[in-house]
Amino acid sequence: MTDVECCGGAWSRCGKYRRGYDPGAGASRSARTERLSVWRNIGVVDVEDHRGPLTNADVIQMVESKLSDVLIIHKIKNSKHKFDTSSDALVKLTQAGVKDPVIMAMMEP
């Protein structure tokens, strides 16, 4: 059985991962990350479904990780999100180094 097969079929058909099975249990963190990356690329795992919507904290984390504005905006536009765009939150985003184009993307419906 390969990493992408389960019960004789592909993970996407089996759905075992979606029911809480952790196929990376016991593996090193880098091995689990690599496996999830492969599964994500073939459309088996959607990590956001397991984490919840994108938040202000996620955007700040991406900015602090030095991701480009283009990547952050793409992530915002292609993800479920729940942003706080109150005046106080906008000030905190600006203080954290989030640039205006990213903040504008966060404010779009």
Secondary structure as GFF3:
##gff-version 3
##sequence-region A 1 109
A	DSSP	beta_strand	5	6	.	.	.	ID=ss1
A	DSSP	beta_strand	9	10	.	.	.	ID=ss2
A	DSSP	alpha_helix	11	14	.	.	.	ID=ss3
A	DSSP	three_ten_helix	17	19	.	.	.	ID=ss4
A	DSSP	alpha_helix	29	41	.	.	.	ID=ss5
A	DSSP	alpha_helix	47	51	.	.	.	ID=ss6
A	DSSP	alpha_helix	56	64	.	.	.	ID=ss7
A	DSSP	alpha_helix	69	77	.	.	.	ID=ss8
A	DSSP	alpha_helix	87	95	.	.	.	ID=ss9
A	DSSP	alpha_helix	100	107	.	.	.	ID=ss10
###
